[in-house]
Amino acid sequence: MGRLDNKVAIVTGAGSGMGKAIAAEYAQEGAKVILADINQETLEAVAEEIKAAGGKATISVTNIANEDDINAMVALATDTYGSLDILVNNAGIMDNFTTVGNVSNELYDKVIAINLTGPFKAARAAINVMEKQENGGVIVNNASVGGLFGARGGAVYAISKHGLIGLTKNIAATYGRFGKIRANAIAPGGVKTNIQSTITAVDPLGGQALQAAGESPLGEPSDIAHLATFLASDESSFIDGDVIKADGGWTV
Ligand SMILES: NC(=O)c1ccc[n+]([C@@H]2O[C@H](COP(=O)([O-])OP(=O)(O)OC[C@H]3O[C@@H](n4cnc5c(N)ncnc54)[C@H](O)[C@@H]3O)[C@@H](O)[C@H]2O)c1
């Protein structure tokens, strides 16, 4: 018996890092998983791995900044597997710790589109399916300690992740409190993934603020996957609207 038997889950950003680990663990726990990512090559490799381990997975090449892609991703879940029980909004990008004065309009629009507007639209599309289901559904948003504190990302990253936590709480206060759709957020600290390689030219002031926050322990993607499985499963049925840090004590 798996902890997610008979559940259908969408995991965005499933081609790498935490999304890949979450998708693999969900499949191992019995869920049928829609693997969504902008990168088709990595998606196919993850799908192969999951299937080789006996799991069920279908890929959805999805740019989370594109509403048509989001709607197609949700439709793929219901068309392929008949329901949508779990949405993990995990895809996200960083911003080189860029401070407000140095944020270009392009950077602002890109980070907000991927880290906040995309997850909002995915949650909306998922909720429109979940609220018609007898058992509702669960939304897990992968935020960041940057969504709780000022200096764990740049300005737009902090805005986007604080916004994602706001979305989580509003869903919980409405669809959770008065319906059957729970939503919780994870706030990871440093985790060993490919996102680290996108930190290329750190903003001097943003970097100084990060340094003042002290050195971060680095977790494994599986550390976050374990928490994401718990939050998606019925074991966490009384937990709603929470933000759970997983940062090895970095911010304590
Ligand atoms: N790694 C960390 O230290 C850390 C810490 C806190 C929070 N996070 C958050 O965790 C989440 C996962 O990041 P990760 O560290 O596993 O990074 P990662 O770079 O390893 O994986 C991110 C995945 O998202 C995909 N992606 C990027 N843009 C996309 C788009 N427009 N549409 C669809 N998919 C897209 C990428 O192709 C990639 O497969 C992100 O939201 C990130 O902000 C990461």
Ligand as a Chemical Component Dictionary entry (heavy atoms), coordinates in Angstrom:
data_LIG
# 
_chem_comp.id                   LIG 
_chem_comp.type                 NON-POLYMER 
_chem_comp.pdbx_formal_charge   0 
_chem_comp.three_letter_code    LIG 
# 
loop_
_chem_comp_atom.comp_id 
_chem_comp_atom.atom_id 
_chem_comp_atom.alt_atom_id 
_chem_comp_atom.type_symbol 
_chem_comp_atom.charge 
_chem_comp_atom.model_Cartn_x 
_chem_comp_atom.model_Cartn_y 
_chem_comp_atom.model_Cartn_z 
_chem_comp_atom.pdbx_ordinal 
LIG N1  N1  N 0  17.446 24.836 -4.570  1  
LIG C1  C1  C 0  17.239 25.684 -3.614  2  
LIG O1  O1  O 0  18.164 26.003 -2.860  3  
LIG C2  C2  C 0  15.853 26.265 -3.392  4  
LIG C3  C3  C 0  15.578 26.839 -2.145  5  
LIG C4  C4  C 0  14.301 27.330 -1.884  6  
LIG C5  C5  C 0  13.321 27.220 -2.848  7  
LIG N2  N2  N 1  13.613 26.662 -4.058  8  
LIG C6  C6  C 0  12.503 26.551 -5.020  9  
LIG O2  O2  O 0  12.322 25.189 -5.354  10 
LIG C7  C7  C 0  11.709 25.089 -6.638  11 
LIG C8  C8  C 0  12.418 24.020 -7.449  12 
LIG O3  O3  O 0  13.722 24.464 -7.749  13 
LIG P1  P1  P 0  15.012 23.516 -7.806  14 
LIG O4  O4  O 0  15.946 24.039 -6.809  15 
LIG O5  O5  O -1 14.617 22.100 -7.782  16 
LIG O6  O6  O 0  15.578 23.977 -9.216  17 
LIG P2  P2  P 0  15.981 23.244 -10.573 18 
LIG O7  O7  O 0  16.536 24.331 -11.420 19 
LIG O8  O8  O 0  16.815 22.041 -10.321 20 
LIG O9  O9  O 0  14.575 22.777 -11.164 21 
LIG C9  C9  C 0  13.633 23.702 -11.615 22 
LIG C10 C10 C 0  12.853 23.088 -12.767 23 
LIG O10 O10 O 0  11.868 24.060 -13.175 24 
LIG C11 C11 C 0  11.837 24.069 -14.586 25 
LIG N3  N3  N 0  11.354 25.357 -15.099 26 
LIG C12 C12 C 0  12.002 26.531 -15.128 27 
LIG N4  N4  N 0  11.253 27.455 -15.738 28 
LIG C13 C13 C 0  10.091 26.846 -16.099 29 
LIG C14 C14 C 0  8.924  27.269 -16.772 30 
LIG N5  N5  N 0  8.797  28.519 -17.257 31 
LIG N6  N6  N 0  7.925  26.379 -16.947 32 
LIG C15 C15 C 0  8.051  25.103 -16.521 33 
LIG N7  N7  N 0  9.144  24.638 -15.894 34 
LIG C16 C16 C 0  10.153 25.501 -15.680 35 
LIG C17 C17 C 0  13.270 23.823 -15.016 36 
LIG O11 O11 O 0  13.349 23.357 -16.367 37 
LIG C18 C18 C 0  13.727 22.786 -13.994 38 
LIG O12 O12 O 0  13.493 21.474 -14.453 39 
LIG C19 C19 C 0  11.742 26.501 -7.220  40 
LIG O13 O13 O 0  10.466 27.076 -7.128  41 
LIG C20 C20 C 0  12.723 27.231 -6.331  42 
LIG O14 O14 O 0  12.454 28.607 -6.260  43 
LIG C21 C21 C 0  14.857 26.201 -4.354  44 
# 
loop_
_chem_comp_bond.comp_id 
_chem_comp_bond.atom_id_1 
_chem_comp_bond.atom_id_2 
_chem_comp_bond.value_order 
_chem_comp_bond.pdbx_ordinal 
LIG N1  C1  SING 1  
LIG C1  O1  DOUB 2  
LIG C1  C2  SING 3  
LIG C2  C3  SING 4  
LIG C2  C21 DOUB 5  
LIG C3  C4  DOUB 6  
LIG C4  C5  SING 7  
LIG C5  N2  DOUB 8  
LIG N2  C6  SING 9  
LIG N2  C21 SING 10 
LIG C6  O2  SING 11 
LIG C6  C20 SING 12 
LIG O2  C7  SING 13 
LIG C7  C8  SING 14 
LIG C7  C19 SING 15 
LIG C8  O3  SING 16 
LIG O3  P1  SING 17 
LIG P1  O4  DOUB 18 
LIG P1  O5  SING 19 
LIG P1  O6  SING 20 
LIG O6  P2  SING 21 
LIG P2  O7  DOUB 22 
LIG P2  O8  SING 23 
LIG P2  O9  SING 24 
LIG O9  C9  SING 25 
LIG C9  C10 SING 26 
LIG C10 O10 SING 27 
LIG C10 C18 SING 28 
LIG O10 C11 SING 29 
LIG C11 N3  SING 30 
LIG C11 C17 SING 31 
LIG N3  C12 SING 32 
LIG N3  C16 SING 33 
LIG C12 N4  DOUB 34 
LIG N4  C13 SING 35 
LIG C13 C14 SING 36 
LIG C13 C16 DOUB 37 
LIG C14 N5  SING 38 
LIG C14 N6  DOUB 39 
LIG N6  C15 SING 40 
LIG C15 N7  DOUB 41 
LIG N7  C16 SING 42 
LIG C17 O11 SING 43 
LIG C17 C18 SING 44 
LIG C18 O12 SING 45 
LIG C19 O13 SING 46 
LIG C19 C20 SING 47 
LIG C20 O14 SING 48 
# 
